[in-house]
Amino acid sequence: MSRGMAGDRFATLTFDRRVAAPVATLYAAWTSPAARAVWAAPAPSVTVEFLESDSRVGGREVSLCKVAGEPDIRVEAGWLDLVPEARTVGYEVVSCEGANLSAALATAEFAKDGDGSRITVTVQLSSLAKDMAKGYRQGFDAGIANLSGVAERTMVLQLIIKAPVPVVWGAWMNADSLPKWWGPDGFSCRTSRIDLREGGEWVFDMIGPDGTVFPNHHKYGAMVPEQRLSYTLHWGENGPKHADAWASFDDIGGATQVTLGMVFATAQEYQDAKGFGAPELGLQTLGKLAKAVGAD
């Protein structure tokens, strides 16, 4: 739902939506670059290409909105304030072919709502070239609807590991060590090929305690050393995509908070994953990472 008052140049727009997901998951879907890339496009005809993405205070996000036959729309956004699971404040400048079209300040607030959560976004808009209020309403309405759908099929797991970020990152980004700890308790990995870099891949089988083989293919996207990485999970080599995933690494007083997020391809796959205990199995995997760095 959105509401607002628009003049010739200025408007204050408010968007409010209840989401059937925990506050922590909704906040992660709103801020994590990998999740934002899933829900950012307001319509199927629009492709969003991210040129920069840094979801930290002072960080910047730059994207191009592409529609066939039309000039690209450039969106530069920056994070001014982040209060985890409570509030974000940021700016946004929209331009086309070098001309600024609008500037805005956007505040998002998060709250628990029954067994779900609620996001309220307030946009203070200044139209610089033409009245942009209608476009903003349409874009934010569509984006927040997409966000809701993504949050409702997102799983977020966290573990604090008593080791410095460089050590934990190194254990994840090492082709020898990653296959040794990846997977829940009792599982092992058999690697066909592994290339841990942006644009690289890991093709492997996960082998369960009973010998069941689960073919996997991870395709790696953006990586920021000792901060975050993103990848897609596929059912077997070049098989159907199972999820868009990310891992982030935050220093917590010399320890490392590892966040593992997964946006499942469909709501059914999310429910299936919950049904077979994916959260518990994922935390077992992170526990094996802790053991690998001697921090269990």
C-alpha positions in Angstrom: 0.0 0.0 0.0 1.3 3.5 -0.8 0.0 7.0 0.0 1.4 10.5 -0.5 1.0 14.1 -1.5 2.7 15.4 -4.7 3.3 19.0 -5.9 4.9 20.1 -9.0 8.4 19.1 -7.8 8.2 17.7 -4.3 6.4 14.8 -2.8 6.4 12.7 0.4 5.4 9.1 -0.4 4.8 6.3 2.1 4.8 2.6 1.4 3.6 0.1 4.0 3.5 -3.7 3.7 3.1 -6.7 6.0 5.4 -9.6 5.2 5.1 -13.2 6.3 8.7 -13.4 7.4 10.7 -12.6 10.6 12.0 -9.1 11.0 15.6 -10.3 10.7 14.9 -12.0 7.4 13.0 -9.0 6.0 15.8 -6.7 7.0 18.4 -9.0 5.3 16.3 -9.2 2.1 16.1 -5.4 2.1 19.9 -4.8 2.6 21.9 -7.8 1.3 23.2 -7.1 -2.2 22.5 -10.7 -3.4 18.9 -10.5 -2.3 18.4 -7.0 -3.6 19.5 -8.2 -7.0 16.7 -10.8 -7.0 13.8 -8.4 -6.2 15.1 -5.1 -7.7 13.5 -5.2 -11.1 10.0 -3.6 -10.9 8.6 -5.5 -13.9 9.6 -8.6 -16.1 10.4 -6.2 -19.0 13.1 -4.4 -16.8 16.6 -5.8 -16.3 18.7 -4.3 -13.4 22.4 -4.4 -13.7 24.4 -3.7 -10.5 27.7 -1.9 -11.1 28.4 -1.3 -7.4 26.9 -2.7 -4.2 28.0 -2.0 -0.7 25.4 -2.2 2.0 27.3 -0.5 4.8 27.0 3.0 6.3 28.8 5.2 3.8 28.5 2.5 1.1 27.1 3.1 -2.3 24.9 1.1 -4.7 24.9 2.0 -8.5 22.6 0.2 -10.9 21.3 0.5 -14.4 17.6 -0.2 -15.2 17.4 -1.4 -18.8 14.3 -1.7 -21.0 14.7 -2.7 -24.6 14.6 0.2 -27.0 14.9 2.8 -24.2 17.9 4.6 -22.7 19.2 3.2 -19.5 18.1 4.7 -16.2 21.0 5.1 -13.8 20.3 4.9 -10.0 22.9 5.9 -7.5 22.0 5.1 -3.9 23.9 5.5 -0.6 23.4 4.2 2.9 23.4 7.0 5.5 22.3 5.1 8.6 21.7 1.4 9.3 20.2 0.0 12.5 19.9 -3.7 12.1 16.3 -5.0 12.1 15.0 -1.5 12.9 15.8 1.2 10.3 17.7 2.2 7.2 18.2 5.7 5.8 19.6 6.3 2.4 19.6 8.7 -0.6 18.8 8.0 -4.2 19.6 10.0 -7.4 18.0 8.9 -10.7 19.5 10.0 -14.0 19.3 9.3 -17.7 21.8 10.1 -20.3 23.8 12.3 -17.9 20.8 14.4 -16.7 19.5 14.1 -13.1 15.8 13.3 -13.0 15.2 13.2 -9.2 16.8 13.0 -5.8 15.3 11.4 -2.8 15.8 10.5 0.9 14.3 7.1 1.7 13.8 5.8 5.3 12.7 2.2 5.9 11.5 1.1 9.2 11.0 -2.5 10.3 8.8 -3.9 13.1 7.4 -7.2 14.3 3.8 -7.7 13.3 2.2 -10.8 14.8 4.0 -13.8 13.5 5.4 -11.8 10.6 6.9 -8.3 10.2 6.2 -4.9 8.6 8.2 -2.6 6.5 7.3 1.1 6.2 9.2 3.2 3.6 9.0 7.0 3.5 10.4 8.7 0.5 11.0 12.5 0.4 11.2 13.2 -3.3 12.6 16.1 -5.2 11.8 16.0 -9.0 14.5 17.7 -10.9 13.5 17.3 -14.5 9.8 16.4 -14.4 7.2 15.2 -11.9 8.6 11.8 -10.9 6.1 11.0 -8.2 3.9 8.7 -10.3 7.0 6.7 -11.4 8.2 6.5 -7.9 4.9 5.2 -6.7 4.8 2.6 -9.4 8.4 1.6 -8.8 8.3 1.4 -5.1 5.0 -0.4 -5.0 6.3 -3.1 -7.4 9.7 -3.3 -5.6 8.2 -3.8 -2.2 5.8 -6.4 -3.5 8.8 -8.2 -5.0 10.7 -7.8 -1.7 7.8 -9.3 0.2 7.8 -12.4 -2.1 11.6 -12.8 -1.8 11.6 -12.4 2.0 9.0 -15.1 2.3 11.3 -17.6 0.6 14.5 -16.4 2.2 16.5 -18.3 4.9 19.1 -16.5 7.0 21.5 -18.3 9.3 24.1 -16.8 11.6 26.9 -18.0 13.7 29.6 -16.2 15.6 33.0 -17.9 15.2 35.8 -17.1 17.6 38.4 -16.4 15.0 39.3 -13.2 13.0 37.6 -12.4 9.8 40.7 -13.1 7.6 41.0 -16.6 9.1 37.4 -17.5 8.5 37.3 -15.9 5.0 40.5 -17.9 4.2 39.0 -21.2 5.2 36.0 -20.5 2.9 38.0 -19.2 0.0 40.6 -22.0 -0.1 40.0 -24.7 -2.7 41.7 -27.3 -0.4 39.9 -26.5 2.8 36.3 -25.7 1.6 35.4 -29.2 0.5 36.7 -30.6 3.8 34.2 -28.8 6.0 31.3 -28.0 3.7 28.1 -29.8 4.4 26.2 -30.9 7.5 27.5 -33.4 10.0 28.3 -36.8 8.5 28.4 -35.4 4.9 31.4 -35.3 2.7 32.2 -33.6 -0.7 33.6 -35.1 -3.9 34.9 -32.3 -6.2 34.9 -32.4 -10.0 36.3 -28.9 -10.3 36.7 -25.8 -8.2 37.5 -22.2 -9.0 36.9 -19.9 -6.1 36.8 -16.5 -7.7 34.2 -14.0 -9.1 32.8 -15.8 -12.2 34.2 -19.1 -11.0 32.4 -22.3 -10.0 32.4 -25.4 -7.8 31.0 -28.6 -9.3 30.8 -31.3 -6.6 28.8 -34.1 -5.1 27.6 -34.0 -1.5 27.6 -37.5 -0.1 25.3 -38.3 2.8 26.0 -40.6 5.7 24.0 -43.4 4.0 25.9 -42.9 0.7 23.2 -40.9 -1.1 24.8 -38.6 -3.7 23.5 -35.1 -4.1 25.0 -33.4 -7.2 25.7 -29.6 -6.7 27.0 -26.7 -8.8 27.8 -23.4 -7.2 28.3 -20.4 -9.6 30.1 -17.5 -8.0 29.0 -13.9 -8.4 30.3 -10.8 -6.7 33.0 -11.1 -4.1 34.4 -8.5 -1.8 37.5 -10.0 0.0 36.9 -10.5 3.7 33.4 -9.0 3.5 31.0 -11.0 1.4 30.5 -13.4 -1.5 27.5 -14.4 -3.6 26.7 -17.5 -5.6 23.8 -19.5 -7.1 23.1 -23.1 -6.1 22.1 -25.5 -8.9 20.8 -29.1 -8.8 23.8 -30.7 -10.5 26.1 -29.3 -13.1 24.2 -26.5 -15.0 21.0 -27.9 -13.6 17.9 -25.9 -12.4 18.7 -23.1 -10.0 17.8 -24.0 -6.4 18.7 -20.7 -4.7 20.5 -17.3 -4.8 22.9 -17.3 -1.9 25.3 -15.1 -0.1 27.7 -15.2 2.8 28.9 -12.2 4.7 31.7 -11.8 7.3 31.5 -9.2 10.0 34.1 -8.4 12.7 32.5 -8.7 16.2 35.2 -7.7 18.7 37.8 -9.9 17.0 35.4 -12.8 16.3 33.5 -13.3 13.0 29.8 -13.2 12.6 29.1 -15.3 9.5 25.7 -14.8 7.9 24.6 -17.3 5.3 21.5 -16.3 3.3 19.5 -18.2 0.7 16.7 -16.9 -1.5 15.1 -20.1 -2.8 13.9 -20.2 -6.4 10.3 -20.9 -5.4 8.1 -20.8 -2.2 7.7 -24.5 -2.5 11.4 -25.1 -2.5 11.7 -23.0 0.6 9.0 -25.0 2.3 10.6 -28.3 1.2 14.0 -27.1 2.5 12.4 -26.2 5.9 10.7 -29.5 5.9 13.9 -31.5 5.7 15.6 -29.4 8.3 17.7 -27.0 6.2 18.2 -24.4 9.0 19.6 -27.0 11.4 21.7 -28.6 8.6 23.0 -25.2 7.6 24.0 -24.3 11.1 25.8 -27.7 11.3 27.8 -26.6 8.2 28.8 -23.3 9.8 29.7 -25.3 12.9 32.1 -27.4 10.8 33.6 -24.2 9.5 34.2 -23.1 13.1 35.9 -26.4 13.8 38.0 -26.0 10.6 39.5 -22.8 12.0 40.0 -24.2 15.5 37.2 -22.2 17.0 34.6 -24.9 18.0 
